[in-house]
Amino acid sequence: MTAELNEAVAGAQAGDEEAFRFLYRRLQPALLRYLTALVGADAEDVASEAWLQISRDLPSFTGGEFRAWAVTIARNRAMDHLRRQRRRPSVPVPVQALNDLAADVDTADRAGEAIATESALALIRTLPPAEAEAVMLRAVIGLDAETAGRVLGRRAGAVRTAAHRGLRRLAAMLERSAAQADTRDAAPRPRTDRQVPHAPEAEPAEG
């Protein structure tokens, strides 16, 4: 966690409302994208529940990675929400995002901007849950593998592997989408410049 975040956490714990607003503005956009990958259209409601708990429990926060602590709270609220819903929301999946993703683990450090789009989040939600969460925690929240592993209750190596597999699946989806688009573009189109034959003019009757 940066010194700036550390300072803001200390200020918020002391009751500084501006410091708390700084924490909210800094974390909320990424947190909302992460929750969208988990609960879809209900992400804002779940985020609101999470921030209520964060504000309530902040005085007891004893240090460490604040983002991981906040994300853990948000994830717990998301799991509670899914248990209540008894289903995962269905989201249409346009495959028009993440066009610069490569297939190695280091891609997670550069993918946050691409994953910010709604279509990309929908695409990520088609991944197996473990892979989707690993990609989101690494690429969107910005946690390292060890910290993400603590959030998920998994080993760092397992998180790295899940993120790697998730990125490879996404790359494969994008390749298929690009190939389908090329096929559609290459398909012959009906000509519109053909001359329509005219009916022969009737000859005048004799006599």
C-alpha positions, 0 to 999 in steps of 0.5 A: 500500500502506498504511503498516500493510502496509509496516510488516508487510512490513518486519517479516516480512522481518526474521523477525517471524512475527507480522508475516507472520501479519498479512500472511497474514490481511490478504491471504488472504481476497481472494487465495482468492476471486481464485484460486477464480475461476481454478481453482475448488475447487482454490483452497486448494491453489494458495493454499498453494503461493503462500504457500510461495513468498511466504514463501521469496521475501519477503527479496528483495522490494524494495518497491512494491505488496506485494499486486500482488507476492503476487497475481502469484505466486498467479496464476503458481501458478494458471496452472501448475495449470491447465496441469497439469490441462489443463482448467478445473474445472466449477462449477455457476452459481447466478445469485443474487448481485451484486444491487447491481452497476451497469454503470460502472467505478466499481462495482469499488470497491464490489463486493468484498463482493458478490463474496465469495459462492460463487455470485457467484464461480461466476457470475464464472467464466462470464465471458471469462477476461480480464474475470473477472480484471479484475473480481477484481483491481479489486473483490476484491483492490482494485488500481487499473487500472495495478497490475492491468495490471502483474499481467496484463501488459496496459495499464491502459486494457485492464484498465479496459475488461475490468472494465467489460465484465465488470460489464455482462455480470454486470448483464445476467445478473442482469436475466435471472435476475430476469425469469425469477424474476418469470415463475415467480412470476407463473405461475398455480398450481393451486387447492387449495381446490376442493370435491371432488364427493361420489358420490351416496348410493345410494337405499334399494331399494323393497320 
